[in-house]
């Protein structure tokens, strides 16, 4: 009954396990690491997606937005970031908005910051995860851009991130999020692949040269 109700309410697997424990039952869903033998097919699928997305950046995050895996093109986002922010576990949202991280290179920082905080707020509401609430509070305290930002040309369809390359060129990316369908493992259910695509020809040409 608890599982049927949880499924109907779209409660995440981790929280379903907690409900079962609170009710005196054993957890219904296992939790493996990607290095565990049963996760081999998942790990292989992730590697294929990441490598297949080259030369564009793609990465995998867990439920707290800590970096799990990435492809080589993600190094484009790391240039100039403080070494302490790159020490595992690397939180990609912190890295994105921290003044010593990617933030100084983001041309539309106010817009990107608002997008991230809104997305994180929705995730907090869905999971009631204390770690996510703390992360949201931390990110909200980071400064936003003070200067005028360029007008967007994506017709309001998506929020791009506009990034200065190490050479000073402006790159524009839109992103997609991919999750595993019908997961029966807590770890699998909480993994997300963030793939970045060029939002204009200049960015596509830049990536093709890499």
C-alpha positions in Angstrom: 0.0 0.0 0.0 2.8 2.4 0.9 4.6 1.7 -2.4 1.4 2.2 -4.4 0.7 5.5 -2.7 4.3 6.6 -3.1 4.2 5.7 -6.8 0.9 7.6 -7.3 2.4 10.7 -5.6 5.7 10.4 -7.6 7.8 10.2 -4.4 11.5 9.6 -5.2 12.9 6.1 -4.4 15.1 7.3 -1.6 12.1 8.8 0.2 10.0 5.7 -0.5 12.6 3.7 1.3 12.5 6.1 4.2 8.7 5.8 4.4 9.0 2.0 4.4 11.5 2.1 7.3 9.3 4.5 9.2 6.4 2.0 8.8 8.5 -0.9 10.1 9.3 -2.4 6.7 12.5 -3.2 4.9 13.6 -0.8 2.1 12.3 -1.9 -1.3 15.0 -0.4 -3.5 18.8 -1.1 -3.4 21.5 1.6 -3.6 24.7 0.7 -5.4 27.7 2.7 -6.5 28.6 2.9 -10.2 31.6 0.7 -9.5 29.5 -2.2 -8.2 29.1 -5.1 -10.5 25.3 -4.8 -10.9 25.8 -1.3 -12.3 28.0 -2.3 -15.2 25.4 -1.7 -17.8 24.5 1.7 -16.3 28.1 2.7 -16.2 28.7 1.6 -19.8 25.6 3.5 -21.0 26.8 6.7 -19.2 30.2 6.4 -20.8 28.7 5.9 -24.3 26.5 9.0 -23.9 29.3 11.2 -22.6 31.8 10.1 -25.2 29.2 10.3 -28.0 28.4 13.9 -27.1 32.0 15.1 -27.9 33.1 17.7 -28.8 30.4 19.3 -26.7 30.5 19.2 -22.9 28.4 16.6 -21.0 28.5 15.5 -17.4 26.7 13.4 -14.8 25.5 14.6 -11.4 24.0 13.0 -8.4 21.0 14.3 -6.4 23.1 17.0 -4.7 24.6 18.2 -8.0 28.0 16.6 -7.2 30.0 15.6 -10.3 30.0 11.9 -10.9 31.4 11.6 -14.5 32.2 13.9 -17.4 33.6 14.0 -20.8 36.9 15.7 -21.8 35.0 18.8 -23.2 33.9 19.8 -19.7 37.5 21.2 -19.2 36.2 24.2 -21.2 34.1 25.1 -18.1 37.0 24.7 -15.6 39.5 27.2 -16.9 40.3 29.8 -14.3 38.3 28.2 -11.5 39.9 28.1 -8.0 41.6 24.8 -7.3 39.6 24.3 -4.1 36.3 24.3 -6.0 37.7 21.5 -8.2 38.5 19.2 -5.3 36.1 16.2 -5.1 33.3 16.2 -4.5 32.9 19.0 -7.1 29.5 20.6 -6.8 28.6 21.8 -10.3 26.1 24.4 -9.2 28.6 25.9 -6.7 31.3 25.9 -9.3 28.9 27.6 -11.7 27.9 30.5 -9.5 30.8 30.9 -7.1 32.8 34.2 -7.6 36.0 32.1 -7.7 34.4 29.6 -10.1 32.8 30.0 -13.5 30.7 33.1 -12.6 33.2 35.7 -13.8 33.1 34.2 -17.3 29.3 34.0 -17.5 28.1 36.9 -19.6 24.4 36.5 -18.6 25.1 35.7 -15.0 21.9 37.2 -13.5 19.7 35.2 -15.9 21.7 32.0 -15.4 21.7 32.4 -11.6 17.9 32.9 -11.6 17.5 29.8 -13.7 19.6 27.7 -11.4 18.0 28.9 -8.2 14.5 28.4 -9.6 15.4 24.9 -10.7 17.0 24.1 -7.3 13.9 25.5 -5.5 11.7 23.1 -7.3 14.0 20.2 -6.5 13.9 21.2 -2.8 10.1 21.3 -2.8 9.9 17.8 -4.4 12.4 16.1 -2.1 12.5 18.2 1.1 16.2 17.3 1.1 18.1 19.3 3.7 21.3 19.2 1.8 19.6 20.8 -1.2 18.1 23.5 1.0 21.5 24.3 2.4 23.0 24.4 -1.1 20.2 26.8 -2.3 20.8 29.1 0.7 24.5 29.1 -0.1 24.1 29.9 -3.8 21.5 32.6 -3.1 24.1 34.5 -1.1 26.6 34.6 -4.0 26.7 38.0 -5.8 24.9 38.4 -9.1 26.1 40.5 -12.1 26.1 44.2 -11.6 26.6 45.3 -15.2 24.2 45.2 -18.1 23.8 41.8 -19.8 23.3 41.1 -23.5 19.7 40.6 -24.8 18.8 37.1 -25.6 18.0 35.9 -29.1 16.5 32.5 -28.3 12.9 33.8 -28.5 12.2 33.0 -24.8 12.3 29.2 -25.6 15.3 28.3 -23.4 17.8 29.9 -21.1 21.3 29.7 -22.6 24.5 30.1 -20.7 26.8 32.7 -22.4 30.4 32.0 -21.5 33.7 33.7 -22.3 36.1 31.2 -23.7 39.7 31.2 -22.4 40.6 33.2 -25.5 37.8 35.7 -24.8 35.4 34.5 -27.5 31.7 34.4 -26.4 30.2 30.9 -26.5 26.5 30.1 -26.0 25.1 26.8 -24.9 21.7 25.4 -24.2 21.4 22.2 -22.2 19.3 19.1 -21.8 18.8 16.8 -18.8 18.5 13.0 -19.3 17.5 10.5 -16.6 17.2 6.7 -16.7 13.7 5.4 -17.4 12.0 3.1 -14.9 14.8 3.0 -12.3 14.7 0.4 -9.6 17.9 1.5 -7.8 18.2 4.6 -5.7 21.5 5.7 -7.3 20.2 5.2 -10.8 17.1 7.2 -10.0 19.1 10.1 -8.8 21.6 10.3 -11.6 21.1 13.0 -14.3 23.1 13.6 -17.5 23.5 17.3 -18.3 24.4 17.7 -22.0 25.4 21.1 -23.5 24.7 22.0 -27.1 25.9 25.0 -29.1 23.3 27.7 -29.2 24.8 29.5 -32.2 27.0 28.9 -35.2 30.0 30.6 -33.6 30.0 28.1 -30.7 29.5 25.2 -33.0 32.5 26.3 -35.1 34.5 26.7 -31.9 33.8 23.2 -30.7 34.6 21.8 -34.1 38.1 23.2 -33.9 38.8 21.6 -30.5 
